């Protein structure tokens, strides 16, 4: 079994989560600027 695969998927999950958090933060900032 490769040890690399679970680590890579875990990293990808963390990456996707941070991207979602950044997108949400940007949306909140834009809404704040519009109001």
Secondary structure, DSSP 8 states (H G I E B T S, - for coil): --HHHHHHHHHHHHHHHHHHHHHHHHHHHHHHHH-
